[in-house]
Amino acid sequence: MKVYTLVVELGRKAGDGLPKGATGAGLVCYAAGKDEGEAVRETVAILKQADMAPLDVTGYGTLEERLAEGHEIDDDERALMDRALAENAVIIAQMTPWFGDEPDPDAMIH
């Protein structure tokens, strides 16, 4: 198992818990899986169970892949990745609501 960093774009859905006036949101998630496809499928399934409306998922790879790309990953982020692996879970690390602005998933990853 490995942990993958994913950015999920959300649309709106009744009961999604997003702030009033938001047009959607972006989530940074750390998801465990045997490959990135499995991590994406598990993340989407969990978000749908939570009454959220995932529209798109962008994968940024494993810790090693992100480091090779030059991403700065702090201790807190590494701890969340470790937790996702230990618990075989999806961890939502960050949620950014959008209010009519164009989402930029790449801006959410360091």
LINBELBEL-V218056 format. One record per residue. N is the residue number from 1. RES is the residue in one small letter. SS is DSSP state (H for helix, E for strand, C for the rest). PHI is phi in whole degrees, -180 to 180 (none if undefined). NEAR is the number of other C-alpha atoms within 8 Angstrom. Layout:
# LINBELBEL-V218056
((N	RES	SS	PHI	NEAR) (N	RES	SS	PHI	NEAR))
This chain:
# LINBELBEL-V218056
((1	m	C	none	7) (2	k	E	-132	9) (3	v	E	-111	15) (4	y	E	-114	15) (5	t	E	-90	13) (6	l	E	-128	15) (7	v	E	-114	14) (8	v	E	-111	14) (9	e	E	-92	14) (10	l	E	-109	13) (11	g	E	-94	11) (12	r	C	-99	11) (13	k	C	-155	8) (14	a	C	-54	5) (15	g	C	81	6) (16	d	C	-78	10) (17	g	C	81	4) (18	l	C	-76	9) (19	p	C	-62	6) (20	k	C	-59	4) (21	g	C	90	5) (22	a	C	-72	12) (23	t	C	-95	10) (24	g	E	165	12) (25	a	E	-162	14) (26	g	E	-119	15) (27	l	E	-120	14) (28	v	E	-99	14) (29	c	E	-126	13) (30	y	E	-114	15) (31	a	E	-129	19) (32	a	E	-83	14) (33	g	E	-174	13) (34	k	C	-74	8) (35	d	C	-153	8) (36	e	H	-64	10) (37	g	H	-60	7) (38	e	H	-65	9) (39	a	H	-61	14) (40	v	H	-65	12) (41	r	H	-60	8) (42	e	H	-64	10) (43	t	H	-63	10) (44	v	H	-62	9) (45	a	H	-62	8) (46	i	H	-66	8) (47	l	H	-65	11) (48	k	H	-65	10) (49	q	H	-64	7) (50	a	C	-90	7) (51	d	C	63	10) (52	m	C	-102	13) (53	a	E	-118	11) (54	p	E	-66	12) (55	l	E	-105	8) (56	d	E	-153	7) (57	v	E	-129	10) (58	t	E	-114	8) (59	g	E	-93	10) (60	y	E	-114	10) (61	g	E	89	11) (62	t	C	-85	10) (63	l	H	-55	9) (64	e	H	-61	7) (65	e	H	-66	9) (66	r	H	-66	11) (67	l	H	-62	10) (68	a	H	-64	7) (69	e	C	-82	6) (70	g	C	92	6) (71	h	C	-69	9) (72	e	C	-90	6) (73	i	C	-124	8) (74	d	C	-83	6) (75	d	H	-63	6) (76	d	H	-64	6) (77	e	H	-65	9) (78	r	H	-62	9) (79	a	H	-63	8) (80	l	H	-67	11) (81	m	H	-64	12) (82	d	H	-61	9) (83	r	H	-64	10) (84	a	H	-59	15) (85	l	H	-69	13) (86	a	H	-62	7) (87	e	H	-98	6) (88	n	C	48	9) (89	a	C	-131	10) (90	v	E	-107	11) (91	i	E	-110	11) (92	i	E	-88	9) (93	a	E	-93	10) (94	q	E	-154	7) (95	m	E	-130	9) (96	t	E	-121	7) (97	p	E	-70	11) (98	w	E	-111	12) (99	f	C	-123	8) (100	g	C	86	6) (101	d	C	-83	5) (102	e	C	-72	5) (103	p	C	-68	8) (104	d	C	-129	6) (105	p	H	-56	11) (106	d	H	-63	5) (107	a	H	-72	6) (108	m	H	-85	9) (109	i	C	-105	7) (110	h	C	-79	6))
